[in-house]
Amino acid sequence: MTITLTNEEHTLLVSTLSSHVAELREEIHRTEDYTYKMNLKHQKHILNGLLTKLVEEDELVESTDAH
């Protein structure tokens, strides 16, 4: 799947995902239910992967634009 984002959309998406990951860390720490905690950890893992892809794509575009 390919999604084309404007710079503003990209920045907002990265910021929103980063904020949500931080909130998940707190919720994971607070929850006592093992199944729920594992689900939250899985969500955090997926969101971190998305953030990595978004940041890598941004760095690639910046590198290409510099030349």
Residue, then its C-alpha position, 0 to 999 in steps of 0.5 A: m500500500t502506498i500513501t502520499l502525504t504532504n509535509e504537514e500531514h507527515t509531520l502531524l502523523v509522526s507527532t501523533l503516533s509518537s504521542h500515542v506510543a508514549e501514552l501506551r508506555e504509561e498504560i502498559h506500566r499501569t495495567e495489571d491484566y496480562t492479556y491486555k498488557m500483551n495487546l498494548k505491547h503488540q500495538k506499541h510494537i506496530l506503531n514503532g514500526l510505522l514510526t520507523k518507516l515514516v522517519e526513514e522515508d523522511e530521511l530518504v526524501e531529505s537526502t534526495d532533495a539535498h542533491 
